[in-house]
Amino acid sequence: MRTGVDRAMSRSFGGRLSRMAALIFAGLFALGAKPVAAEQAFQTNVPSAILIDADSQTVLFEKNADAPETPASTAKIMTAELVFRALAQGHLKLDDTFQVSENAWRTGGAMARGSTMFAALNSRVRIEDLVRGLVIVSGNDAAIVLAEGMAGSEGAFATRMTERARELGLTHTTFTNPWGQDDPDQKVTARDMANLAAYIIKTYPQYYRYFAEKDFTWDKIKQPNRNPLLTMDIGADGLKTGNIDASGYGIVASAVQNGQRLILAIYGARTAKERETEAVRIFQWGFRSFESRTLFKPGEIVGYADVYGGATGYEPLVSDRPVRVLIPRDSEDKLHGQIVYTGPLIAPVSAGHEVAHLRVFRGSSAILDLPLKTSTNIGVGSLQRRAMDAGLEYTEEMFRKYVLKK
């Protein structure tokens, strides 16, 4: 139960620099004893892992989630996103076909002894079949055919993959090929890949369903889905595994129980069995160990941003969606938050623009990061008001220049 929220605005000296408004969620939750036990009690053997609640975007568990990892075949999730986006925008159709080049056949086909859908040389394959070959049986040939068909070459497509990653805010991820071939410059993080999975699930439900298909038959060869979690009784419905010598065994996966969806990414497991065991264990722990709390309703004022030269000196900030977090059961951990924005905002200000982010922490762990929008229209203030704001900005600049630097 929310018992009180105190707001403290801290102004950064130096004009329009990054500014931070701190929200102190004082006494937000009182759920029992052992304030950090719930967070510390769970451990995993894998080097890198993150578990996220898809709806609230709360981070339930993380371990080295920002460490650079070699993605192996989990890179195909990004390949799939580009294909799904082209389909959704009408640039591709499921019945369109791409030709299987000699490069795709030799590099990604049976003779390469990697995962393959066994696409025949010079044949033309429907986009829908290539998607199934990509996400169900992890076909390297399918990834290469899609890349060449959409961008002309693997390299050009990989450039698009990285550019798209940046557009989605995946700042620690770089791709050099579409199928997960070992390359020292191809790196991801568990956090980025979990966030990518969350985006795909939310944005492309009509195509995400392919990840859940149990098997795929092509050219009379039937292969099972390479995701072992689909056969477990944990509600798993996608996404991709990966394994090469440089990366160990990894997986990006999602599961649903009682209407709650969790997304997991782990990297560096020593064996396929350890990957499977740890993934199941983390999912089971996540589903049973947390309860939901709503901090703010949609449209409820979360905090304020300074406004320069406006009829009023601050702008109320709101979220379009409920600000909801999952917290450990039997925990007294208190939450604190920060509203981060570049400011002050310059009048006039109109409603509905994303101008800030709310970051919520449990202890030292960041568990939530949501965009905030302006909620009201603020016109240009009077000449006297603008003069006062200008004087304040000048004073701050002088203080930063002559006092803080000494």
Secondary structure, DSSP 8 states (H G I E B T S, - for coil): -----EEEEE--SSSSSEEEEEEE-TT-----S-TTHHHHH---SSSEEEEEETTT--EEEEESTTS-B--GGGGHHHHHHHHHHHHHTTSS-TT-EEE--HHHHHHHSGGGTSS-----TT-EEEHHHHHHHHHTS--HHHHHHHHHHHHSSHHHHHHHHHHHHHHTT-TT-B-S-SS----TT-BB-HHHHHHHHHHHHHH-HHHHGGGG-SEEEETTEEEE-S-GGGGSTT-EEEEEEEEETTTEEEEEEEEEETTEEEEEEEEEESSHHHHHHHHHHHHHHHHHHEEEEEEE-TT-EEEEEEEESBSSSEEEEE-SS-EEEEEETT----EEEEEEEES-EESSB-TT-EEEEEEEEETTEEEEEEEEEE-S-B-B--HHHHHHHHHHHHHHHHHIIIIIT-
